[in-house]
């Protein structure tokens, strides 16, 4: 499963994406967030714990209980401001 990150999350991770092991498809967004936190260094893990970080599955913003399957396109991003 490939998980993408945008804005400050990408900068803190030092990469655009993170690959989870094959066969390790979390049941929902909340479980995925925890799996990412477990694999991450402290600064990035802390950023992922921020309740204002959004998740989109297949380009639609979803909540923590949204179910996942291995073919989903998943992206995490901080709140955006306009201007």
MOPAC internal coordinates of N, CA, C and O (Angstrom, degrees):
PM7 1SCF
backbone

  N    0.0000 0     0.00 0     0.00 0    0    0    0
  C    1.4446 1     0.00 0     0.00 0    1    0    0
  C    1.5244 1   108.01 1     0.00 0    2    1    0
  O    1.2310 1   120.82 1   -49.62 1    3    2    1
  N    1.3108 1   116.05 1   130.38 1    3    2    1
  C    1.4598 1   122.30 1  -179.78 1    5    3    2
  C    1.5219 1   108.97 1  -104.42 1    6    5    3
  O    1.2310 1   120.99 1   -52.36 1    7    6    5
  N    1.3222 1   115.71 1   127.64 1    7    6    5
  C    1.4551 1   121.93 1  -178.51 1    9    7    6
  C    1.5249 1   107.66 1  -119.32 1   10    9    7
  O    1.2310 1   120.55 1   -52.27 1   11   10    9
  N    1.3357 1   116.56 1   127.73 1   11   10    9
  C    1.4661 1   121.31 1  -177.55 1   13   11   10
  C    1.5271 1   110.88 1  -101.98 1   14   13   11
  O    1.2310 1   121.37 1   -26.38 1   15   14   13
  N    1.3330 1   114.98 1   153.62 1   15   14   13
  C    1.4603 1   122.02 1  -179.72 1   17   15   14
  C    1.5153 1   109.21 1  -132.19 1   18   17   15
  O    1.2310 1   120.82 1   -34.27 1   19   18   17
  N    1.3317 1   116.04 1   145.73 1   19   18   17
  C    1.4545 1   120.73 1  -176.58 1   21   19   18
  C    1.5256 1   111.09 1  -129.54 1   22   21   19
  O    1.2310 1   121.29 1   -19.83 1   23   22   21
  N    1.3263 1   115.13 1   160.17 1   23   22   21
  C    1.4657 1   124.74 1   175.52 1   25   23   22
  C    1.5336 1   111.04 1    58.31 1   26   25   23
  O    1.2310 1   120.22 1    46.66 1   27   26   25
  N    1.3378 1   117.18 1  -133.34 1   27   26   25
  C    1.4746 1   120.03 1  -175.17 1   29   27   26
  C    1.5094 1   112.68 1   -63.88 1   30   29   27
  O    1.2310 1   119.59 1   153.85 1   31   30   29
  N    1.3313 1   118.39 1   -26.15 1   31   30   29
  C    1.4707 1   120.10 1   177.73 1   33   31   30
  C    1.5316 1   109.73 1   -64.98 1   34   33   31
  O    1.2310 1   120.46 1   136.98 1   35   34   33
  N    1.3237 1   116.72 1   -43.02 1   35   34   33
  C    1.4675 1   121.01 1   178.20 1   37   35   34
  C    1.5258 1   109.95 1   -62.23 1   38   37   35
  O    1.2310 1   120.51 1   138.04 1   39   38   37
  N    1.3249 1   116.64 1   -41.96 1   39   38   37
  C    1.4621 1   120.45 1  -179.68 1   41   39   38
  C    1.5239 1   111.33 1   -65.03 1   42   41   39
  O    1.2310 1   119.91 1   138.83 1   43   42   41
  N    1.3341 1   117.77 1   -41.17 1   43   42   41
  C    1.4577 1   120.86 1  -179.52 1   45   43   42
  C    1.5235 1   111.83 1   -70.39 1   46   45   43
  O    1.2310 1   120.17 1   142.60 1   47   46   45
  N    1.3172 1   117.27 1   -37.40 1   47   46   45
  C    1.4636 1   121.03 1   178.16 1   49   47   46
  C    1.5208 1   110.75 1   -72.26 1   50   49   47
  O    1.2310 1   120.89 1   146.68 1   51   50   49
  N    1.3333 1   115.90 1   -33.32 1   51   50   49
  C    1.4581 1   120.36 1  -176.64 1   53   51   50
  C    1.5177 1   112.01 1    83.01 1   54   53   51
  O    1.2310 1   120.77 1  -162.62 1   55   54   53
  N    1.3320 1   116.14 1    17.38 1   55   54   53
  C    1.4568 1   121.48 1  -179.48 1   57   55   54
  C    1.5242 1   108.63 1  -157.61 1   58   57   55
  O    1.2310 1   120.92 1   -21.72 1   59   58   57
  N    1.3351 1   115.85 1   158.28 1   59   58   57
  C    1.4581 1   120.80 1   177.40 1   61   59   58
  C    1.5266 1   112.18 1   -79.96 1   62   61   59
  O    1.2310 1   120.53 1   158.65 1   63   62   61
  N    1.3226 1   116.60 1   -21.35 1   63   62   61
  C    1.4554 1   119.14 1  -173.67 1   65   63   62
  C    1.5281 1   111.90 1  -151.37 1   66   65   63
  O    1.2310 1   121.85 1   -13.63 1   67   66   65
  N    1.3104 1   114.07 1   166.37 1   67   66   65
  C    1.4568 1   123.00 1   178.52 1   69   67   66
  C    1.5135 1   107.15 1  -136.29 1   70   69   67
  O    1.2310 1   120.22 1   -46.92 1   71   70   69
  N    1.2998 1   117.19 1   133.08 1   71   70   69
  C    1.4646 1   121.67 1  -179.67 1   73   71   70
  C    1.5144 1   108.53 1  -101.27 1   74   73   71
  O    1.2310 1   120.61 1   -55.12 1   75   74   73
  N    1.3345 1   116.43 1   124.88 1   75   74   73
  C    1.4635 1   120.81 1   174.52 1   77   75   74
  C    1.5225 1   108.70 1   -88.76 1   78   77   75
  O    1.2310 1   119.92 1   -29.57 1   79   78   77
  N    1.3263 1   117.76 1   150.43 1   79   78   77
  C    1.4714 1   120.44 1  -178.52 1   81   79   78
  C    1.5279 1   112.14 1   -56.16 1   82   81   79
  O    1.2310 1   120.80 1   -33.79 1   83   82   81
  N    1.3470 1   116.07 1   146.21 1   83   82   81
  C    1.4681 1   121.05 1   177.12 1   85   83   82
  C    1.5196 1   110.07 1   -57.57 1   86   85   83
  O    1.2310 1   121.34 1   -37.64 1   87   86   85
  N    1.3080 1   115.05 1   142.36 1   87   86   85
  C    1.4538 1   120.39 1   178.57 1   89   87   86
  C    1.5115 1   113.82 1    78.45 1   90   89   87
  O    1.2310 1   120.39 1  -178.46 1   91   90   89
  N    1.3328 1   116.86 1     1.54 1   91   90   89
  C    1.4614 1   121.11 1  -178.29 1   93   91   90
  C    1.5248 1   108.82 1  -108.64 1   94   93   91
  O    1.2310 1   120.61 1  -113.33 1   95   94   93
  N    1.3274 1   116.44 1    66.67 1   95   94   93
  C    1.4688 1   121.08 1  -178.95 1   97   95   94
  C    1.5242 1   108.29 1   -95.09 1   98   97   95
  O    1.2310 1   120.28 1   -71.67 1   99   98   97
  N    1.3311 1   117.07 1   108.33 1   99   98   97
  C    1.4645 1   120.01 1   177.29 1  101   99   98
  C    1.5269 1   110.85 1   -59.46 1  102  101   99
  O    1.2310 1   120.62 1   -27.70 1  103  102  101
  N    1.3257 1   116.42 1   152.30 1  103  102  101
  C    1.4674 1   120.17 1  -175.66 1  105  103  102
  C    1.5218 1   113.07 1   -71.69 1  106  105  103
  O    1.2310 1   120.27 1   150.82 1  107  106  105
  N    1.3487 1   117.09 1   -29.18 1  107  106  105
  C    1.4594 1   119.42 1  -178.88 1  109  107  106
  C    1.5257 1   109.89 1  -152.65 1  110  109  107
  O    1.2310 1   120.90 1    -2.97 1  111  110  109
  N    1.3357 1   115.88 1   177.03 1  111  110  109
  C    1.4655 1   121.52 1  -176.70 1  113  111  110
  C    1.5254 1   111.20 1   -60.63 1  114  113  111
  O    1.2310 1   119.66 1   139.21 1  115  114  113
  N    1.3162 1   118.25 1   -40.79 1  115  114  113
  C    1.4624 1   121.21 1   179.42 1  117  115  114
  C    1.5228 1   112.01 1   -60.13 1  118  117  115
  O    1.2310 1   120.50 1   137.02 1  119  118  117
  N    1.3270 1   116.66 1   -42.98 1  119  118  117
  C    1.4651 1   120.84 1   177.87 1  121  119  118
  C    1.5293 1   110.81 1   -66.83 1  122  121  119
  O    1.2310 1   120.54 1   142.96 1  123  122  121
  N    1.3288 1   116.57 1   -37.04 1  123  122  121
  C    1.4687 1   120.28 1   176.90 1  125  123  122
  C    1.5188 1   110.26 1   -63.80 1  126  125  123
  O    1.2310 1   120.51 1   134.45 1  127  126  125
  N    1.3295 1   116.63 1   -45.55 1  127  126  125
  C    1.4648 1   120.18 1   179.20 1  129  127  126
  C    1.5325 1   109.92 1   -56.77 1  130  129  127
  O    1.2310 1   119.93 1   135.61 1  131  130  129
  N    1.3227 1   117.73 1   -44.39 1  131  130  129
  C    1.4627 1   121.47 1   179.47 1  133  131  130
  C    1.5278 1   111.54 1   -64.50 1  134  133  131
  O    1.2310 1   119.92 1   141.14 1  135  134  133
  N    1.3324 1   117.76 1   -38.86 1  135  134  133
  C    1.4647 1   121.28 1   177.63 1  137  135  134
  C    1.5250 1   110.91 1   -63.55 1  138  137  135
  O    1.2310 1   120.47 1   139.26 1  139  138  137
  N    1.3354 1   116.71 1   -40.74 1  139  138  137
  C    1.4691 1   121.02 1   178.18 1  141  139  138
  C    1.5255 1   109.91 1   -65.36 1  142  141  139
  O    1.2310 1   120.22 1   136.53 1  143  142  141
  N    1.3232 1   117.18 1   -43.47 1  143  142  141
  C    1.4620 1   121.67 1   179.59 1  145  143  142
  C    1.5228 1   110.64 1   -60.51 1  146  145  143
  O    1.2310 1   120.31 1   137.80 1  147  146  145
  N    1.3290 1   117.02 1   -42.20 1  147  146  145
  C    1.4685 1   121.22 1  -179.64 1  149  147  146
  C    1.5225 1   112.36 1   -62.79 1  150  149  147
  O    1.2310 1   119.90 1   148.90 1  151  150  149
  N    1.3304 1   117.79 1   -31.10 1  151  150  149
  C    1.4667 1   122.14 1  -177.88 1  153  151  150
  C    1.5248 1   113.21 1   -88.68 1  154  153  151
  O    1.2310 1   120.00 1   175.84 1  155  154  153
  N    1.3148 1   117.61 1    -4.16 1  155  154  153
  C    1.4619 1   121.04 1  -168.34 1  157  155  154
  C    1.5218 1   113.76 1  -105.70 1  158  157  155
  O    1.2310 1   121.48 1   -21.20 1  159  158  157
  N    1.3262 1   114.78 1   158.80 1  159  158  157
  C    1.4532 1   121.14 1   173.40 1  161  159  158
  C    1.5214 1   109.35 1   -72.52 1  162  161  159
  O    1.2310 1   120.23 1   -17.35 1  163  162  161
  N    1.3122 1   117.17 1   162.65 1  163  162  161
  C    1.4625 1   123.84 1  -170.39 1  165  163  162
  C    1.5261 1   113.98 1   -54.29 1  166  165  163
  O    1.2310 1   119.60 1   131.86 1  167  166  165
  N    1.3313 1   118.37 1   -48.14 1  167  166  165
  C    1.4669 1   120.83 1  -176.18 1  169  167  166
  C    1.5294 1   111.31 1   -62.90 1  170  169  167
  O    1.2310 1   120.48 1   135.14 1  171  170  169
  N    1.3214 1   116.69 1   -44.86 1  171  170  169
  C    1.4605 1   120.20 1   179.72 1  173  171  170
  C    1.5273 1   110.53 1   -69.53 1  174  173  171
  O    1.2310 1   119.88 1   139.61 1  175  174  173
  N    1.3225 1   117.84 1   -40.39 1  175  174  173
  C    1.4679 1   121.31 1   177.99 1  177  175  174
  C    1.5178 1   110.59 1   -58.96 1  178  177  175
  O    1.2310 1   120.26 1   138.23 1  179  178  177
  N    1.3206 1   117.12 1   -41.77 1  179  178  177
  C    1.4659 1   120.91 1   178.59 1  181  179  178
  C    1.5224 1   110.62 1   -63.44 1  182  181  179
  O    1.2310 1   119.89 1   138.94 1  183  182  181
  N    1.3148 1   117.82 1   -41.06 1  183  182  181
  C    1.4652 1   121.39 1   178.24 1  185  183  182
  C    1.5275 1   110.94 1   -63.47 1  186  185  183
  O    1.2310 1   119.98 1   142.43 1  187  186  185
  N    1.3232 1   117.64 1   -37.57 1  187  186  185
  C    1.4639 1   121.19 1   179.55 1  189  187  186
  C    1.5280 1   112.34 1   -71.48 1  190  189  187
  O    1.2310 1   119.81 1   159.08 1  191  190  189
  N    1.3151 1   117.98 1   -20.92 1  191  190  189
  C    1.4660 1   121.56 1   177.54 1  193  191  190
  C    1.5282 1   112.47 1   -78.06 1  194  193  191
  O    1.2310 1   120.27 1   167.45 1  195  194  193
  N    1.3153 1   117.10 1   -12.55 1  195  194  193
  C    1.4570 1   121.96 1  -179.90 1  197  195  194
  C    1.5349 1   108.98 1   -61.59 1  198  197  195
  O    1.2310 1   119.68 1   -58.28 1  199  198  197
  N    1.3452 1   118.21 1   121.72 1  199  198  197
  C    1.4641 1   120.07 1  -178.49 1  201  199  198
  C    1.5243 1   113.68 1   -66.92 1  202  201  199
  O    1.2310 1   120.02 1   168.02 1  203  202  201
  N    1.3306 1   117.56 1   -11.98 1  203  202  201
  C    1.4624 1   121.12 1   178.78 1  205  203  202
  C    1.5274 1   113.20 1   -86.83 1  206  205  203
  O    1.2310 1   119.82 1   176.46 1  207  206  205
  N    1.3297 1   117.95 1    -3.54 1  207  206  205
  C    1.4621 1   121.16 1   177.23 1  209  207  206
  C    1.5274 1   107.90 1   -77.02 1  210  209  207
  O    1.2310 1   120.83 1   -54.97 1  211  210  209
  N    1.3227 1   116.02 1   125.03 1  211  210  209
  C    1.4566 1   122.26 1  -178.81 1  213  211  210
  C    1.5209 1   111.35 1   -90.34 1  214  213  211
  O    1.2310 1   121.60 1   -21.34 1  215  214  213
  N    1.3291 1   114.54 1   158.66 1  215  214  213
  C    1.4611 1   120.80 1   172.42 1  217  215  214
  C    1.5160 1   108.27 1  -128.26 1  218  217  215
  O    1.2310 1   120.95 1   -43.45 1  219  218  217
  N    1.3241 1   115.79 1   136.55 1  219  218  217
  C    1.4569 1   121.59 1   174.34 1  221  219  218
  C    1.5244 1   108.10 1  -118.12 1  222  221  219
  O    1.2310 1   121.03 1   -45.18 1  223  222  221
  N    1.3072 1   115.63 1   134.82 1  223  222  221
  C    1.4653 1   121.99 1   175.17 1  225  223  222
  C    1.5245 1   106.21 1  -117.55 1  226  225  223
  O    1.2310 1   121.65 1   -58.01 1  227  226  225
  N    1.3150 1   114.45 1   121.99 1  227  226  225
  C    1.4655 1   121.04 1  -177.07 1  229  227  226
  C    1.5337 1   111.09 1    52.92 1  230  229  227
  O    1.2310 1   121.84 1  -136.91 1  231  230  229
  N    1.3383 1   114.09 1    43.09 1  231  230  229
  C    1.4712 1   124.74 1   174.65 1  233  231  230
  C    1.5287 1   114.50 1    68.27 1  234  233  231
  O    1.2310 1   120.38 1  -157.42 1  235  234  233
  N    1.3246 1   116.87 1    22.58 1  235  234  233
  C    1.4593 1   121.58 1   175.84 1  237  235  234
  C    1.5317 1   108.18 1  -127.10 1  238  237  235
  O    1.2310 1   120.42 1   -52.82 1  239  238  237
  N    1.3381 1   116.80 1   127.18 1  239  238  237
  C    1.4605 1   120.76 1   179.16 1  241  239  238
  C    1.5279 1   108.36 1   -65.96 1  242  241  239
  O    1.2310 1   121.54 1   -48.59 1  243  242  241
  N    1.3431 1   114.66 1   131.41 1  243  242  241
  C    1.4638 1   120.87 1  -176.19 1  245  243  242
  C    1.5246 1   110.07 1  -130.93 1  246  245  243
  O    1.2310 1   120.84 1   -10.41 1  247  246  245
  N    1.3368 1   116.00 1   169.59 1  247  246  245
  C    1.4641 1   120.70 1   177.96 1  249  247  246
  C    1.5318 1   110.67 1   -93.85 1  250  249  247
  O    1.2310 1   120.91 1    -2.40 1  251  250  249
  N    1.3192 1   115.86 1   177.60 1  251  250  249
  C    1.4695 1   122.40 1  -175.99 1  253  251  250
  C    1.5290 1   113.19 1   -64.65 1  254  253  251
  O    1.2310 1   119.82 1   157.18 1  255  254  253
  N    1.3201 1   117.94 1   -22.82 1  255  254  253
  C    1.4621 1   121.50 1  -177.67 1  257  255  254
  C    1.5332 1   113.16 1   -90.63 1  258  257  255
  O    1.2310 1   120.15 1  -179.79 1  259  258  257
  N    1.3228 1   117.31 1     0.21 1  259  258  257
  C    1.4628 1   120.52 1  -178.52 1  261  259  258
  C    1.5311 1   109.71 1   -64.05 1  262  261  259
  O    1.2310 1   119.93 1   -54.10 1  263  262  261
  N    1.3496 1   117.74 1   125.90 1  263  262  261
  C    1.4718 1   120.53 1  -179.71 1  265  263  262
  C    1.5279 1   111.90 1   -69.94 1  266  265  263
  O    1.2310 1   121.13 1   -28.20 1  267  266  265
  N    1.3273 1   115.45 1   151.80 1  267  266  265
  C    1.4636 1   121.90 1  -178.98 1  269  267  266
  C    1.5251 1   111.15 1  -121.05 1  270  269  267
  O    1.2310 1   121.24 1   -27.14 1  271  270  269
  N    1.3329 1   115.23 1   152.86 1  271  270  269
  C    1.4604 1   121.22 1   167.03 1  273  271  270
  C    1.5272 1   107.32 1  -132.43 1  274  273  271
  O    1.2310 1   120.69 1   -18.98 1  275  274  273
  N    1.3052 1   116.29 1   161.02 1  275  274  273
  C    1.4652 1   120.88 1  -171.00 1  277  275  274
  C    1.5291 1   113.87 1   -62.90 1  278  277  275
  O    1.2310 1   119.26 1   161.25 1  279  278  277
  N    1.3233 1   119.01 1   -18.75 1  279  278  277
  C    1.4669 1   120.97 1  -178.68 1  281  279  278
  C    1.5357 1   113.18 1   -91.30 1  282  281  279
  O    1.2310 1   119.56 1   179.45 1  283  282  281
  N    1.3332 1   118.44 1    -0.55 1  283  282  281
  C    1.4645 1   121.61 1  -178.68 1  285  283  282
  C    1.5270 1   111.93 1   -68.64 1  286  285  283
  O    1.2310 1   120.82 1   -32.94 1  287  286  285
  N    1.3287 1   116.03 1   147.06 1  287  286  285
  C    1.4628 1   122.70 1   170.20 1  289  287  286
  C    1.5292 1   106.10 1   -93.43 1  290  289  287
  O    1.2310 1   120.10 1   -60.42 1  291  290  289
  N    1.3249 1   117.41 1   119.58 1  291  290  289
  C    1.4554 1   121.69 1  -173.22 1  293  291  290
  C    1.5145 1   109.56 1  -120.73 1  294  293  291
  O    1.2310 1   121.21 1   -44.28 1  295  294  293
  N    1.3328 1   115.28 1   135.72 1  295  294  293
  C    1.4655 1   120.62 1   179.46 1  297  295  294
  C    1.5313 1   109.54 1  -140.59 1  298  297  295
  O    1.2310 1   121.28 1   -42.38 1  299  298  297
  N    1.3252 1   115.16 1   137.62 1  299  298  297
  C    1.4566 1   122.01 1   173.62 1  301  299  298
  C    1.5169 1   107.77 1  -112.11 1  302  301  299
  O    1.2310 1   121.04 1   -39.80 1  303  302  301
  N    1.3467 1   115.61 1   140.20 1  303  302  301
  C    1.4553 1   119.60 1   179.74 1  305  303  302
  C    1.5249 1   109.81 1  -155.18 1  306  305  303
  O    1.2310 1   120.77 1   -31.44 1  307  306  305
  N    1.3487 1   116.14 1   148.56 1  307  306  305
  C    1.4666 1   120.33 1   176.99 1  309  307  306
  C    1.5177 1   110.02 1   -76.08 1  310  309  307
  O    1.2310 1   120.34 1   -12.74 1  311  310  309
  N    1.3344 1   116.96 1   167.26 1  311  310  309
  C    1.4608 1   119.31 1   176.78 1  313  311  310
  C    1.5252 1   110.50 1   -57.55 1  314  313  311
  O    1.2310 1   121.06 1   -36.75 1  315  314  313
  N    1.3084 1   115.58 1   143.25 1  315  314  313
  C    1.4667 1   121.23 1   179.72 1  317  315  314
  C    1.5212 1   109.26 1  -103.16 1  318  317  315
  O    1.2310 1   121.55 1   -29.76 1  319  318  317
  N    1.3107 1   114.65 1   150.24 1  319  318  317
  C    1.4544 1   119.54 1   173.42 1  321  319  318
  C    1.5228 1   107.76 1  -117.59 1  322  321  319
  O    1.2310 1   121.12 1   -29.85 1  323  322  321
  N    1.2756 1   115.47 1   150.15 1  323  322  321
  C    1.4652 1   119.73 1  -179.15 1  325  323  322
  C    1.5155 1   111.40 1   -97.84 1  326  325  323
  O    1.2310 1   121.56 1    -6.89 1  327  326  325
  N    1.2749 1   114.63 1   173.11 1  327  326  325
  C    1.4433 1   117.75 1   176.93 1  329  327  326
  C    1.4826 1   112.32 1   167.56 1  330  329  327
  O    1.2310 1   120.10 1   180.00 1  331  330  329

